[in-house]
Structures are given as C-alpha cells and as structure tokens.
Amino acid sequence: MTEIIDVSYDCGAQAAALGAAGVKTVMRYYSRDTIRPSKPLRRAEADKLTAAGLRLGIVYEGRYGDKAFNFDRATGVADGVYARHYAATEIDQPAGSTIYFAVDFDATAAEIRDRILPWPCWTAASRKGPGFARRRDGPAMPPSTLPAAGH
C-alpha cells in the first residue's frame, strides 16, 4: 500500500478515494513560474485534501528546477519569498511547517557546491513574518553533501 504520493495536478476531487485507498500524505507543489496551471496547489484543493484526513507535503519547484542555471541568487530570493508568501496567504500553511525546495536534476559536485548550496531560497522562505522550515532534496544531494543544520 502506498501511503505517500507525489501529484503534479489538482487531485482534490479524488481526496476521499485516495484516503480509502490508504494514502495518508499527498505531496503537492508551489511554483511562481510554472507553465502548467494545474501544478501549483490551490486553497480549494488543500481544503478538500485535509478535510478527507490527508496530510500535505509541500515542494517548491521552479519552472527550470531541472537546470543548473536556475539556481542563482536572484531566482533563489524570488522563489523563497514567493513560497513563504504563497504558503501564508494563499494556502494558510502553518508557520513552522516545512517547504521542500526541489533540485530536479543530477547535479555534479561542482554544481552542488557553486549553485545549489549558496542558493538563497533556503533563507528567503523564512524572512519577514511566519517562518517555514526549509529542506533541500534532490537525486544527487544525499544528506552527506549538505552542510550542518542552519542551512
């Protein structure tokens, strides 16, 4: 039985069926620049999922989250500020809960060091108002590649 699913489209209408099938958590997305209108979680969908007893996991993924060039200072600040604001004002995500920031490609050691670790979305998401915990995740970023807590 799959208890956690990752969905890139509105699945609110299927909330009861998902719960009945044993799903406990639905991973959904925030994005300020996606070209897929169904990708970002919306308030109505979040309400349907939580009303059905499902938990939400949130991943922020930019339009070019699969490209190293996307991980620069300006994009990171914009993504982090957007994710925090969207979580607080659109979704009413609880302060202190987690927003995962996706790195959706197999980054080289140099890309991790030079582009991803310095990417400022990690801190921008917790500034100015209720903070959110940030987590980094990606196929080429096992925990041993990440700095100690605080990043």
N, C-alpha and C positions, 0 to 999 in steps of 0.2 A: 504494500500500500504506500503510495506517495503522499507524504504529509506536507511537503513544501513544493509549490510550483512557481515557475517564473513565467509571467504572461506579459506580452507587449501590446495588448489591446484591451479594451473595456470588457471585463468579464462579470460585471455586476449582475447582469440578468441571470447568470449561471451560479450565483452565490449559494443558493440552497442546495443545488445539485452537487456543487463542489464539496460542501460540508458533508452531505450524505455519502459521498464517495470516500470520505476520510481525510480530505485535505484540511490542514489546520492553519497553514500560512500561505499567503499569496504575495509573491514579490512583484512589485509594480514600479513604474518609472516616473521620474520628474525629468523634464528637459525643456530648456528655454528656446532651443533652436532646431528641434526635430522637424523633419519634413513629413512625418507620419502623424496626422492628427489624432489617431487612436492610441498612440503610445503613452502619452502622459496620463497619470491617474487624475481623475476629476473628483470633486467633492461628492457628487451623487453616487458614483461607483464606490468610493471609500465608505460611504454610509451604508450601502447595500451589503458590502462585504462584511463590515463589522457587525451589522445587525444580524447577519447569519452566523455570527460567532467565529468568524475567521480573523486571524491576525494579519496585519500588513507588514511587509518588509519593503523598505524604500531604497531604490537605487537611482542615483542621478547619473544620466549618461548623455553627454553632449552629442550633437549631430555627427561629429567626427571623432568620437571616442575610440575609434579603431585606427587612428592615425597619430603618429608621434607629434606632428606639427601642431595638433590641437592642444597640447599640454605646454602652454606658455603662460606668462604672468597675467596678461590682460584677460585671457579666456578663463583662467582659473579663478580670478577675482569675480568676474561676471557670473560664472557658474555657481560659485559658493554663495554669493549674495542672493542670486536668484533662488537657489534651492532653499535657503533659510527663509526668505520672504514667502515663497510659494507654500512651503510647509506650514508656516504660521498663519498665513492669511487665507489661502485657498482650501487647504486640507484640514487645518486645525490640528496638525500633528503635535503630539505632546512635547513640550520642551524637555530636553534631556534624552529624548529618544534618538535613534540612530538614522542617519542618512549615509548610505554607502555610495561612494563615488567610483564609477566603473572605469577600468582601463581594459578596453576590449580588443587587445592585440597582444601578441607575444613580444613584449619589449625586450630589447637587448639590455645587458648590464649597463651600458653607457646611457641608454635612453631612460632607464630607471633612475640612475644617478643624476643625470643632467636635466631631465624634463619632468619626470613624474614625481619624484620626491620633493623637488622645490615648488611644485605646482601649488599655488596658494589657495585653492578651493578648500583645503583642509581647515584653514583658519577662518576664511571669509564666511563660512557657513555658521560660525558661532559668534560673530560680532554683531553689535547693535541689537540688543533685545534678547529674547529667549534663545539660548544656545541649543545646539543639537550635537550629539556625539558624532564624530566622523570616523569612518572606517575606509581603508583602502582595500581594494580587491581587484584581482586580475589574474589571468592564467600564468603570467610569468613573474608574479610577485608573491612568492611564498613568504610566510612571516619572517623568516631569517633575513630577508632583504630589506625589511622595514626598520626604521630607527625605533628607539625606545619610545614608550608612552609619551604623549605630548604632541605627537605629530599625527 
